[in-house]
Amino acid sequence: MTDIETFYEVVQRRRGRALTELPLPLLLSLLLAAGRATGFSPPAQYVDDQFTLHSGVLATKRFDEKHTGVNIREFTTDILESFGIDVDKCKFTTDSASNNISAFRAMGLLSCAAHNINLVLAHTFDEMPKDFVYETIDETIKNSSELVTFMKRSGLNAKLNKKLVQQVKTRWNSKLAMLRSVAEAHSELLEEFSGKREVRDRLLKVDLDLQGIVKILEPFREASDILQAERVPTLHLVVKCANKLRRGLRQCPDDSLDIQLVKKRLTDNIHRLRIEPLYLAAHALQPDWRQKSYVDWADVREGHRLLLAKATEEAACFTAGEEVQEPRQREARAKTKTFLDSDSDSSDVESPLSRAQRPAHLSSGGTYVQ
């Protein structure tokens, strides 16, 4: 046995002892491709008996099998059992890949909110309707990308004071980074490289209000950054972020036609930011929700209803003599004031889980806790 293998076994035993007596469920984040890979390193988040949040890679194992739902589930179960962890006490956060969903659908699956935010953007811009009214938007993004490619390949990008950034399909918010870089360097490009046909022709086709688009997309980047934090709780922030994003998509009288179309496309796709029942419950438990203008009462009441139903279920278990764990409460420390506290208007915030969208098991009937 090598020194690395010995060290791994020591760390595994030590962590296994800590993980077998968790007061709250272990949360694993699993984002796997549908093909094959040689390594599998699931990150895990858990709260210890001192109510301290921990985050880190649980293990690193070779995974040469095809990434089907069955194989992923069995491989993950083997890793958890090697630490002595009860799989039934775990929650699994995944992206929207069908193999991940099928692997954990019956094992406490929770969709990744940050991933879903970027799904909203992907479906908005990558699946633009083939309609002439959307041509300006589509052409602007295409020509911006071609401009960045040309500047990088020709070496001219190095001469700019503000470098251009290329979008990458698999990198979150990279389209925003690209459009922002083109908007910031636009005047410099005209002054320094207008004599180059490749630059001039593409700049002439970038006639969309880039600054306006960047302003619309920036809250999506801030929201995904907030929700993918590892060291602080974020479950209670999903509903707040969804409300904030919806409010930013309201049509304004001075919006240009292109800005109106972008807002409409984003509004049509915002439902992809799924509001799980657990998000509503965490939202209702957050101590400061009464002071926040972006809170929707329907969401708070729905969260209270879910909590009441869960409490009733656990009370029945307790009466039957089964053990019920009581997790302690603690105020989250997420530093999100810049994004979530920037707007004080609270007149007509629309719930991200409206009555029309709510499934039957989340109907608004029943008794609410005020």
N, C-alpha and C positions, 0 to 999 in steps of 0.2 A: 504493500500500500504506500502510495506516494505521500509526501508532506501535505500536498494540496487536498488529497482525499481524506487524510486524517483530520485536517483542519475543518473540512466541510462537515464531517461526521460530528465533530465537537460542536460546531455552530448549530447544526441541525438538531442535536439533542437539547441544546440550551434553548433554542427558539421553540422547539416542540413543547418543552415544559411550560413555557410562557403562554403558548397559544392554546393549550388544552383547557385552560381555565378562564377563558375570556368572558367578561360580563356582558359583552355585546357581540353580535355576529361579525365574523370576518368578512371583509369586502374585497373581492378579487376583480381586477380590471383586465379583461382579456380581449385583445384586439388582434386577431389572427387572420392571415390571408387564406384564401381558399385552396392554394396550391400546396407546395411542400417547402419545408425549411429544416435546417439541421438543429436549430436551437429553440427552446421554449422557456421564457423567463417571465412568469406571471407576477406583476407587482401586486402587493396586498396592503390594505389599510386595516388597522384594528385599534381598539381602545383597551388599554390595560386596566388592572384593578385600581389604579390611581386616577383613572379617567384621563389619561394622556394619550393623544392620538399618535400612532406610529404609521410610517409609510416606508415601504422598501420592497425589493425583489424577494419573493418567498423562496424561490429555488431556480436553478438553471439546469435544464435537462435536454439531452438530445431528443429530437422528435422527428424521426424520419418517415413516419407514416403520413398518408394523405390526410389533409385537414378536413375530414368529414365531421359531422356533428357527433357521431358515435365515438370516433377516435379521440376527439378533443375532450369529450366528457370523461372517457375512461382514463385518459392520460392525466387530466386535472385531478380526478378522484384519487389516482395513485399517489400523486404528489402530496395531496392533503393528508391522506392516510399515513404517509411516511412520517409526517409530523404529529400524528395522533390527533388530527383535527376531524371533528364530526362534520361531514359534508352538509348535513341538514341544518347546521348553524351558520352556514355561509350565504352570502349574497354575491351575485356575479354581475359585474358591469361590462357590457360589450357594445360593439358598434352594431350596425344594422345588417351585417353579413349573415346570410341565411344559415351558414354552417354554425356560427356562434349562437344564433337564436335557437336553432334546433337542439344544440348541445345543452343549453341551460334553461330552456323554456319551463321545465318542470322542477327547476332547482333554485328558485329565487332570482329570476332574471330582472335586471334593472337597466334600462337603456341609458347610454352615455349622453348626457345633456349637451356637453361641449361638442361631441361628434354630431349630434342632431342639429345644432346651430349651423355647423358647416355644411350639413346636408341641405339646409334651407338655401344657403348661398349657391351650392352646386346645382341644385335643381332650378334655381332662378336664372343663372347665367349660362350654364352648360346645356340647358334644354330650352333655349329661347324659342318661342313660337316662330314659325316661318311665315311671318307677316311683315308687310312693308313698314308698319309703324314701329317695329322693333329693329329695323335695319341699321339705324344710326347707332344704337347701343351695341349690337353685335359687331358691326364694322369697327367701332371705336376700340373695343376690347381686342379684336383680332389684329388691328393695325398697331395698337400699343405693344402687343406681344412681339409682332414682327420687327418693330422699331428697336425694342430692347435686344432682340436676337442679333440684329445687324450691328448695333453699337458694340455689343460684347465681342462678336466674331471679328470685327474690324479693328478692335483695340481702341476705338474712340471713347468708349465708356470710361476708360481710365483718365481721360482728359477733362471729364466733367467735375465740377465742384460737388455736385450732388449726383451720385452714381445711380444708374437705373437698375431696377431689380426685376428679375424674370419671375413669372408665376410658375408654380410647380403644382401639378394636379393633386399630388398626395400630401401637400403641405398646407395646413390650415391657414386661412387668411392671406395666402400668397397673392391672390388676385387683387386684394386691397393694397398690398405692398407695392405691386407693380403699378397700378393706377396712380397711387400717391407719388411714386417716384417720377412717373412721366409728367404729372401735374406740376411737381416742384421744379423739374428741370426744363419745362416747356420753353420758357423765355430764353434760357441759356442755349438750348438746342437751336432756336431760331437765329440767335445772334452769331453763334460760332459755326454752325454746320448747315446753314440754309443753302449754301452753294452745292451741297451734296444732294443729288437727286433722290437717293434712297431715303435720306432723312426728311427732305422737304416734302416729298410726295406723301409719306406716311403721316407727317405732322398735319398736313392739310386735311387728311381724312379723320384725324382725331378732333372732331368738332363737337364732341359731347362736353357737357359741363362736368369736367373731371373732378373739380373741387366739390361740386354738389354730390356726386356719387360717393366720393371719399367720406363726406360728412354723413351720408346715410349708412355706409358700411362700417364706420369706425365703432359704433356701439356694439355691433356683432363681434368684432375682435375683442373689445373690452369684456363682453359677457363671456365669451369662450375662455379668455384668460382667467377670469374669476372662477369659473366653474371647473376648470381643470387643475385647480390648486391641490397640492398633495398634503400639505402640513396643517391645513385648517379645514373644518367641516364646510361643506357647500350644499348639502341637500336642501337646506332651508332657503337657499338663494335662487333656486331654479325658477320658481313661480314669479319672484320679484324681477328677475332678469327678463323673463318672457313678457311680463307686463310693460317693462321699460322699452323693450324692443318694439312691441306693438304700438306704443304711443309715439315712437319716433317715426312710424310709417304713416301717420295721419297726413292726408293731403292738405297742402297749404295753398292759399290763393296765389302766391307769387311763384309757385313751382312751375318750371318749364314742362313741356310735354314729355320730354325724355325722363325727367325726374319723376313725374307722375307715373309713367309706365314702369320705371324701376320699383317704385314704392308698391304699385299694384302687384307686380310679379312677386315681390317679397311677401306681401300680405297673403297672396294666394298659396304660398309655400310655408308660411309660418307654422302651420299645423304639424309640420314634421318635427317641430320641437315638442315632443310628446310630454304631457304632464302626467307623470305616474302618481298613483294614490299616495305613495310614500313621500313624494315631493309636497303634496298638499298637507299631509300630516305634519311634516317638518316645518312647513310654512306657518301653520297655525300655532306651533309650539315656540316659534322664535319670540323672545321676550320683547323686542322693540317694534313688533309689527303695528302696534296701535299708533305709533308716531310717524309712520311712513305714508307719504301721500300716494305712492304707487301701489299700495296694497288694495286688492279687490275683496270686498266683504264676502262675495260668493265663494271665493277660494278659501278664505278663513273658515267660513261655516262648513264648507265641504270637508276641510281638514278636521274640524272638530267632530263632525259626524263619523268620519272614519276612525278617529281616535276613540270615540265613544263605543263604536261597534267592536273595536279590538279589545277595549277594556272589559266590555260585557263578555266577550269570548274567553278572556283570561280569567275573569271572575268565575265563570262556569267551570273552568279547569281547576281553579283553586278549591271550589266547593267539592269537586270530585276527588280531591286529595292529590292532584298533580302539582308538581313544583312549578312556580311561575317566577321568572327572574324579573327584577325591577331595576332597569337601568337608571342611573342618576342623571339629572339634568345639569347642563352647564352652558353658559352663554357662549356662542361661537365667537371666534376672534378674527374672522375674515375681514381684511382691510379693503372694503369695497365702496367707501364713501364717495369717491370721485365719480364713479359711474352711477350708483344707485341713489345718491342724494342730490344730484345735479338739477332736478326738476321738481318744483313744488306744486304744479297744477294737479289736482286730484278730482276734477269734476266728473269725468266720464271714462274712467279706466276700464277697458274691456277685459274680461276674464280670459286667460289663455285656454281655459277649459269651459267653454260656454255651455249652456243647457243643451243646445242643439248638438254639440260635439260629444257630450258625456255619454258613455255607454250605460246600459240599463242598471248595472251594479253600482254605478256612481250617481244615481238619480238624486235630485236635491230634496226629496221628501224625507220626513223623519224629524226627530227632535234635535235641535242644535243647542250647543253649549254657548251661552253668551258670556 
